[in-house]
Amino acid sequence: MQTKMKQLGTLTLVGTLFAGTCLLSGPAKADTAAGETTFKAKCAGCHGADGKGKAAMKTTDMAAADVQKMSDADLSKIISEGKPPMPAYKTLTPDQVKDLVGYIRSLKK
């Protein structure tokens, strides 16, 4: 009986340490390489391959201060839901959107 109690205590301790480590590690970081791939496939046609925007289309420079000061949540919402004249990209997964936001952040001047 005492051996089983020790084993249970050890398992509880290991489980608690594992859970604590997971919680302290924070959210997963954006994969900017994957974000760049998505950007080139979905965004570059209007915003340019370098993200600087296209004057003829009057599209936004992704490196501009007004874009970079937006929260990740606001950028994610615009990507997912659109903002006229930009279409919504509802087919992107949450991870793709996160990676795309990470890539946009990497364009900061």
N, C-alpha and C positions, 0 to 999 in steps of 0.2 A: 504494500500500500504506500509506504513512504517513497519507494522508487518511482511509482507512478506520479506522485505529487511533485517530485523533483523534475520529472520529465515534463509535466504540465507547466510547471513554473518556467522551465527553460524555453519551451515552445512559446509561451506567452511573452517572454522577454524578447525572443528572436522576432516574433511577429510585430511587437511594438517598435522595436528598432528599425525593422524593415519599413513599416508604415511611416515612421518619422522621417526616415531618409527620403522616401518618395515625396512626402509633403514639402520637405526643405529644398528639394532639387528644383522646384519651380516649374513653370510651364515650359513646354518644348520650344526651342528657338525656331525661328523661321528659316527655311532652307532657301537662301537667296538664289542659288543656282536654279532650283526648281521654279522660283518666282520669276527669274529672268526668262526661262523657257515659256512660262505662261504669258508673260508680258509680250514677248515677241509674237506669240500666237494670237493673242486676244486684243492687245492694246497698241502695239507699234504701228498698225495701219493708220491710226488717227494721231497718236501721241509721238510718233517717230521712233525709230529704232533706239535712239539715245534718250528717249523720254523728254526731250526738250519741247515737244509740241510742234505743230505744223502751222505756220502763219496763214497759209491759204485756207486752212480749215478752222482757224482760230481756236485750236485746241490748247489745253493747259500744259504748261511746262511742269513736269512732275518733280523737278528739283527746286522749283520756286518756293520761297518762304511761306506763302499762303497755303501751299499744299503740305509742306513739311511740318507746319505748326498744327495741322489737324491731328486729332487723336486717331489711334489705330482703329478704334470702334467706328469713328466717322468715315474713315477711308474704306473700311470693310463694308459699311452700309452702302456707300456710293457704288462700290464695285458690285455688290450683290443686287442692289435695288435700282441702280442707275440714277442719273441726274441729268435731265434734258440738257443738251441733246444726246448725252451718252446713254447707251442701252444698258439694261440690267444683265448681269451675268449670273443668273440663278443656277446655271448648270455647274458652276464651280463648287468644289467641295470646301468645307470650312478650312481645311489644311491648305488648299490651293489659294484661297483668299489670304490666309495668314502669310503664306510664302510670297504672294504678290505684294502685300503691304511691306514685308521685309525688304523686297527688292526696291520698291519705291523709296523706302528710307535710305537705301544705299546710294541713291541718285542725288542726295543732298549736296548742295554746293558748298 
